Amino acid sequence: MKKVFFLLLTLTAWSMAVCTGCQQKSNSMNKGDETLVKFETTEGNITIKLYNETPKHRDNFIKLVKNGTYDSTLFHRVIKNFMIQAGDPKSKDAADTAMLGNGDVGYTIPAEINPKFFHRRGVLAAARQSDEVNPKRESSGCQFYIVTGRKFSEAQLIDLENQLNESRVGEVFNELARKHMKEIYKMRRAGDNDGLLELQDKLEAEARAQVDKEPALQFSKEQVQAYTTVGGAPHLDGAYTVFGEVTEGMDVVDKIGNAKTGRADRPVTNIRILKAEVLEK
């Protein structure tokens, strides 16, 4: 069935994150020498293990913990059955009505998207700006989220695979369309809808041909096992850097994840990281 792409007529972009790393292996960690970080929060303590396979994110996180960047910051964005987000320095002294999430430390971190790690329940990952302004998927220098997620049936995962594969076509289509923007604007100003539709059909065919040359995105056995048993957020796989996991205090994470929220998913009652510390081995 033909799918119509509206970017040429409306100049809007697809927003679904694409799972570019779905062919993933197990994310179990058995080395035993990972750094542990403890968050003392107003809801209880959370201990996180940082992965050695993502050294840039690990080292930056340790630096921020040690210099007190996270002390007194809020969990400023909470979405039930999805994730809890924190790390905005502006949240330390924010008014109750302040819109949060734009604070940073003045730099980003190169992506370390490792196919070994995926968005199962309890993992720590780096927030970032969207692909449109951040095509290299570089991470925020300070903001992070912990996945709470939900469970999926195998049928739901198959449907999601299909959606992600189709969104890949849309992503490539948009990339091709950006190369024709002058032509598109010219036809729009002239009211040449026939020309727009002809170009649209051409670019859609090119996008599908390009995607067809690549392996279809498919969740691994490990992913299916995790998402059908403990749950997670599979649509984020391959798009954000996962660099750690909760080892203690998942009950605290769940408590935060169930908090009542208001505008922009900010908890109505402030939930704060009182102190962050690196645990000595």
C-alpha positions as CSV (number, residue, x, y, z in Angstrom):
1,M,0.0,0.0,0.0
2,K,1.4,3.4,-1.0
3,K,2.3,5.6,1.9
4,V,2.1,9.4,1.2
5,F,4.9,11.6,2.6
6,F,3.8,15.1,3.5
7,L,7.2,16.8,4.0
8,L,7.2,18.3,0.5
9,L,3.9,20.0,1.1
10,T,4.2,20.9,4.8
11,L,7.9,20.9,5.4
12,T,7.4,18.9,8.6
13,A,9.8,16.2,9.7
14,W,9.3,12.7,11.0
15,S,9.7,12.6,14.8
16,M,9.9,8.9,15.6
17,A,13.3,7.8,16.9
18,V,14.8,5.1,14.7
19,C,16.2,1.9,16.1
20,T,19.5,1.7,14.3
21,G,21.0,-0.8,16.6
22,C,18.3,-3.3,17.2
23,Q,20.5,-6.3,16.3
24,Q,21.9,-6.3,19.8
25,K,23.6,-8.8,22.0
26,S,23.2,-9.4,25.7
27,N,23.9,-6.4,27.9
28,S,25.0,-8.4,30.9
29,M,28.0,-7.0,32.7
30,N,30.3,-9.5,34.4
31,K,33.6,-7.7,34.8
32,G,32.9,-6.6,38.4
33,D,35.1,-3.5,38.3
34,E,32.5,-0.9,37.2
35,T,32.3,2.4,39.1
36,L,29.3,2.7,41.4
37,V,27.5,6.0,42.0
38,K,24.9,6.6,44.7
39,F,22.1,9.2,44.5
40,E,20.6,10.2,47.8
41,T,17.1,11.6,46.8
42,T,14.1,12.9,48.7
43,E,12.5,9.5,47.9
44,G,15.3,7.3,48.9
45,N,18.7,6.1,47.6
46,I,19.6,4.8,44.1
47,T,22.8,3.1,43.2
48,I,24.0,3.0,39.6
49,K,26.7,1.0,37.9
50,L,28.6,2.8,35.1
51,Y,29.7,0.7,32.1
52,N,33.3,0.7,31.1
53,E,32.4,0.2,27.5
54,T,31.2,3.8,27.3
55,P,34.3,5.5,28.8
56,K,33.5,9.1,27.7
57,H,30.1,9.0,29.4
58,R,31.4,7.2,32.4
59,D,34.3,9.6,33.0
60,N,32.1,12.7,32.5
61,F,29.4,11.4,34.8
62,I,32.1,10.7,37.5
63,K,33.5,14.2,37.1
64,L,30.1,15.8,37.5
65,V,29.2,13.7,40.5
66,K,32.5,14.6,42.2
67,N,32.2,18.4,41.5
68,G,28.7,18.5,42.9
69,T,26.9,19.3,39.6
70,Y,24.0,16.9,40.5
71,D,23.6,17.9,44.1
72,S,20.2,19.6,44.7
73,T,19.0,19.1,41.1
74,L,15.5,17.9,40.4
75,F,14.0,15.0,38.6
76,H,12.4,17.6,36.3
77,R,10.7,15.2,33.8
78,V,8.8,12.1,34.7
79,I,6.7,10.0,32.4
80,K,5.0,7.0,33.9
81,N,5.9,3.6,32.4
82,F,8.6,5.3,30.4
83,M,11.4,7.1,32.2
84,I,12.6,9.6,34.8
85,Q,14.9,12.4,33.8
86,A,17.3,14.6,35.8
87,G,20.6,16.5,35.5
88,D,19.5,20.0,34.6
89,P,21.7,22.5,36.5
90,K,19.1,25.2,36.2
91,S,16.7,23.0,38.3
92,K,18.7,23.6,41.6
93,D,17.0,27.0,42.3
94,A,14.1,26.8,39.9
95,A,10.7,28.3,40.7
96,D,7.8,25.9,40.9
97,T,6.4,27.2,37.6
98,A,9.8,27.2,35.7
99,M,10.1,25.2,32.5
100,L,13.1,22.9,32.8
101,G,15.2,20.7,30.5
102,N,17.3,23.3,28.7
103,G,20.1,23.6,31.2
104,D,23.5,22.3,30.3
105,V,27.2,22.4,31.2
106,G,28.4,24.0,27.9
107,Y,29.4,20.9,26.0
108,T,28.1,17.7,24.5
109,I,29.6,14.1,24.6
110,P,30.2,12.1,21.4
111,A,27.7,9.3,21.0
112,E,28.9,5.9,22.4
113,I,25.9,3.9,21.2
114,N,27.0,0.3,21.9
115,P,24.9,-2.5,20.4
116,K,25.6,-4.4,23.5
117,F,23.2,-2.2,25.5
118,F,19.5,-1.6,25.0
119,H,16.7,0.2,26.8
120,R,15.5,-2.4,29.2
121,R,14.0,-1.4,32.5
122,G,16.6,0.1,34.9
123,V,19.2,1.3,32.5
124,L,20.8,4.8,32.6
125,A,21.1,6.7,29.4
126,A,22.0,10.2,28.2
127,A,19.5,12.7,27.1
128,R,20.1,14.7,23.9
129,Q,18.7,17.0,21.3
130,S,16.7,15.6,18.4
131,D,18.3,14.3,15.2
132,E,17.2,17.3,13.2
133,V,19.6,19.6,15.1
134,N,21.9,16.8,16.3
135,P,22.5,14.3,13.5
136,K,25.5,12.8,15.2
137,R,23.4,12.0,18.3
138,E,25.8,13.6,20.7
139,S,24.7,13.4,24.3
140,S,23.9,16.2,26.7
141,G,26.9,17.0,28.9
142,C,24.8,16.5,32.1
143,Q,21.2,15.4,31.6
144,F,20.3,11.7,31.9
145,Y,17.3,9.4,32.3
146,I,16.6,6.1,33.9
147,V,14.2,3.8,32.1
148,T,11.1,2.5,33.9
149,G,9.3,1.3,30.8
150,R,6.6,-1.3,30.4
151,K,6.3,-4.8,29.2
152,F,5.5,-5.7,25.6
153,S,4.0,-8.8,24.0
154,E,5.9,-10.4,21.1
155,A,3.1,-9.3,18.8
156,Q,3.6,-5.7,19.9
157,L,7.3,-5.9,19.3
158,I,6.7,-7.2,15.8
159,D,4.4,-4.2,15.2
160,L,7.1,-1.9,16.6
161,E,9.7,-3.4,14.3
162,N,7.5,-2.7,11.3
163,Q,6.9,0.9,12.5
164,L,10.7,1.5,13.0
165,N,11.5,0.1,9.6
166,E,8.9,2.3,8.0
167,S,10.2,5.3,9.9
168,R,13.6,4.6,8.5
169,V,12.1,5.1,5.0
170,G,10.8,8.5,6.2
171,E,14.1,9.4,7.7
172,V,15.9,8.7,4.4
173,F,13.2,10.5,2.5
174,N,13.7,13.6,4.6
175,E,17.4,13.5,4.1
176,L,16.9,13.3,0.3
177,A,14.3,16.1,0.4
178,R,16.6,18.5,2.2
179,K,18.9,18.3,-0.9
180,H,16.0,19.6,-3.0
181,M,14.8,22.4,-0.7
182,K,15.4,25.2,-3.3
183,E,13.5,23.3,-5.9
184,I,10.7,22.5,-3.4
185,Y,10.4,26.2,-2.3
186,K,10.3,27.3,-5.9
187,M,7.5,24.9,-6.7
188,R,5.5,25.8,-3.6
189,R,5.7,29.5,-4.4
190,A,4.5,28.7,-8.0
191,G,1.7,26.5,-6.7
192,D,3.1,23.6,-8.7
193,N,1.4,20.8,-6.7
194,D,1.8,18.4,-9.6
195,G,5.6,19.0,-9.6
196,L,5.7,18.5,-5.9
197,L,3.9,15.2,-6.1
198,E,6.1,14.0,-8.9
199,L,9.2,14.9,-6.9
200,Q,7.7,13.3,-3.8
201,D,7.1,10.0,-5.7
202,K,10.6,10.1,-7.0
203,L,12.2,10.6,-3.6
204,E,10.0,8.0,-2.0
205,A,11.1,5.4,-4.5
206,E,14.7,6.4,-3.9
207,A,14.3,6.2,-0.2
208,R,12.7,2.8,-0.3
209,A,15.4,1.5,-2.7
210,Q,18.1,2.7,-0.3
211,V,16.5,1.2,2.8
212,D,15.9,-2.1,1.0
213,K,19.6,-2.5,0.5
214,E,20.1,-2.5,4.3
215,P,19.2,-5.3,6.7
216,A,15.7,-4.9,8.2
217,L,15.6,-3.8,11.8
218,Q,14.8,-6.8,14.0
219,F,14.9,-7.2,17.8
220,S,17.3,-9.8,19.0
221,K,16.4,-12.8,21.2
222,E,17.9,-10.9,24.2
223,Q,15.8,-7.9,23.5
224,V,12.6,-9.8,23.1
225,Q,13.3,-11.7,26.3
226,A,13.9,-8.5,28.2
227,Y,11.0,-6.5,26.8
228,T,8.5,-9.3,27.3
229,T,9.6,-10.0,30.9
230,V,11.0,-7.0,32.7
231,G,10.0,-4.3,30.1
232,G,11.7,-1.2,28.9
233,A,11.5,1.4,26.1
234,P,12.5,-0.5,22.9
235,H,11.8,2.4,20.5
236,L,14.8,4.2,21.8
237,D,17.3,1.5,21.0
238,G,20.2,2.5,18.9
239,A,19.3,6.2,19.1
240,Y,20.6,7.2,22.6
241,T,23.7,6.2,24.5
242,V,23.1,3.7,27.3
243,F,25.9,3.9,29.8
244,G,24.9,2.3,33.1
245,E,22.2,0.5,35.1
246,V,20.5,0.7,38.5
247,T,21.9,-2.0,40.9
248,E,20.0,-0.9,44.0
249,G,16.9,1.3,44.6
250,M,14.7,0.4,41.6
251,D,11.8,0.7,44.0
252,V,12.8,4.3,44.5
253,V,13.0,4.8,40.7
254,D,9.5,3.4,40.5
255,K,8.2,5.7,43.2
256,I,9.6,8.7,41.3
257,G,8.1,7.3,38.1
258,N,4.7,7.2,39.6
259,A,4.8,10.8,40.9
260,K,1.9,13.2,39.9
261,T,3.1,15.5,37.2
262,G,2.0,18.8,35.7
263,R,3.1,20.9,32.8
264,A,6.0,19.5,30.7
265,D,5.9,16.3,32.8
266,R,7.4,18.0,35.8
267,P,6.5,16.5,39.2
268,V,4.0,18.6,41.1
269,T,6.0,18.1,44.2
270,N,9.7,18.6,43.8
271,I,11.8,15.4,43.8
272,R,15.4,16.2,44.4
273,I,18.8,14.6,44.3
274,L,20.1,15.7,47.6
275,K,23.6,14.4,47.1
276,A,25.5,12.3,44.5
277,E,28.7,10.4,45.4
278,V,31.1,7.9,43.8
279,L,31.3,4.8,46.0
280,E,34.8,3.8,46.9
281,K,35.7,0.2,46.1
